[in-house]
Amino acid sequence: MIRGKTRHQLFLPLETSKRLAAIAKSQKRARSDLLVEMVDAWLNKRAATDEAAIDAKRIERLQRSIDETRRETFIVSYALFSFLKHYLTRSAMWPVMTEDAKAAGQKGYQAFLDGVARRMGKGPETIVPSQTKETVS
């Protein structure tokens, strides 16, 4: 017995055995060495496939999380915009609500929306609250 190796008995179909012998002869190698190499390659390929499946599951889980975050962000944004519109058009000008106050509120709200649109137009990485330096006029 050779140290560090285990003997396995393998029965191959006659045609496969002939092909294996021809390859071994052309490469001047032992058939058992070729079989070891082939089994090792097959096991490595299978392990790589398993890792790819695990990675695909991770990516799918991340995508679901991103989609959920987008939905939640939309809801929070809508609520914030609705509140700001109410605040800028109605509450900010109390106690007297004149036409000038309404116009000023609408102007402030439109300036706010324009600022958000500019930020969003630059890409999602610019929409970070700590980086927001624009103010509503």
C-alpha positions in Angstrom: 0.0 0.0 0.0 1.2 3.5 -0.9 1.2 5.9 2.0 -1.4 8.7 1.9 -3.5 6.9 -0.8 -6.5 4.6 -0.7 -7.2 1.9 -3.2 -10.5 2.1 -5.0 -11.8 -0.5 -7.5 -13.5 1.0 -10.5 -15.3 -0.8 -13.3 -15.4 1.1 -16.6 -17.2 0.2 -19.8 -14.9 -1.3 -22.4 -15.1 1.7 -24.7 -14.3 4.1 -21.8 -11.4 1.9 -20.7 -9.9 1.9 -24.2 -10.2 5.7 -24.4 -8.5 6.0 -21.0 -5.7 3.7 -22.0 -5.1 5.6 -25.3 -4.9 9.0 -23.4 -2.6 7.5 -20.8 -0.3 6.1 -23.6 -0.3 9.3 -25.6 0.7 11.3 -22.4 3.0 8.6 -21.1 1.2 8.6 -17.8 -0.4 5.9 -15.6 -4.1 5.4 -16.0 -4.6 5.7 -12.2 -2.9 9.2 -12.3 -5.3 10.3 -15.0 -8.3 8.9 -13.1 -7.1 10.8 -9.9 -6.9 14.0 -12.0 -10.3 13.5 -13.5 -12.1 12.7 -10.3 -10.4 15.7 -8.6 -11.5 18.0 -11.5 -15.0 16.8 -11.3 -15.2 17.3 -7.5 -13.7 20.8 -7.8 -16.2 21.7 -10.6 -19.1 20.5 -8.4 -17.9 22.5 -5.4 -17.7 25.6 -7.6 -21.2 25.0 -8.7 -22.4 24.7 -5.1 -20.6 28.0 -4.3 -22.2 29.7 -7.2 -25.7 28.5 -6.0 -24.9 29.9 -2.5 -23.8 33.2 -4.1 -27.0 33.3 -6.2 -29.1 32.9 -3.1 -27.2 35.7 -1.3 -27.7 38.0 -4.3 -31.4 37.2 -4.4 -31.7 37.9 -0.7 -29.9 41.2 -1.1 -32.1 42.1 -4.1 -35.2 41.5 -2.0 -33.8 43.7 0.8 -33.0 46.5 -1.7 -36.6 46.3 -3.2 -38.1 46.4 0.3 -35.9 49.4 1.2 -37.0 51.2 -2.0 -40.7 50.7 -1.2 -40.1 51.9 2.4 -38.1 54.9 1.1 -40.9 55.9 -1.3 -43.5 55.7 1.5 -41.3 57.8 3.9 -40.6 60.3 1.1 -44.2 60.7 0.2 -45.2 61.2 3.8 -42.4 63.8 4.2 -43.4 65.7 1.1 -47.0 65.7 2.1 -46.1 67.1 5.5 -43.8 69.7 4.1 -46.5 70.8 1.6 -49.0 71.2 4.5 -46.5 72.9 6.7 -45.2 75.3 4.1 -48.6 76.2 2.6 -50.8 76.3 5.7 -49.0 76.1 9.1 -46.0 78.3 8.5 -48.1 81.5 7.9 -50.4 81.4 10.9 -52.3 83.1 12.4 -53.5 85.0 9.2 -53.8 83.1 6.0 -53.7 85.7 3.2 -53.3 85.2 -0.4 -49.7 86.5 -0.1 -49.0 83.9 2.6 -50.4 81.1 0.4 -48.3 82.2 -2.5 -45.2 82.4 -0.3 -45.9 78.9 1.0 -46.4 77.5 -2.5 -43.2 79.3 -3.6 -41.3 77.7 -0.7 -42.7 74.3 -1.5 -41.8 74.6 -5.2 -38.3 75.6 -4.3 -38.0 72.6 -2.0 -39.3 70.3 -4.8 -36.8 71.8 -7.2 -34.0 71.2 -4.8 -35.0 67.6 -4.4 -35.3 67.1 -8.1 -31.8 68.6 -8.7 -30.4 66.2 -6.1 -32.2 63.2 -7.5 -31.1 64.1 -11.0 -27.4 63.8 -9.9 -28.0 60.2 -8.8 -28.9 58.3 -5.7 -25.5 58.7 -4.0 -26.1 62.4 -3.7 -29.3 62.0 -1.7 -27.8 61.7 1.7 -29.2 63.8 4.5 -25.8 64.7 6.0 -24.7 66.1 2.6 -27.8 68.2 2.0 -26.7 71.8 2.1 -29.5 73.3 0.0 -32.1 75.3 1.9 -35.7 76.2 1.0 -36.0 79.8 0.0 
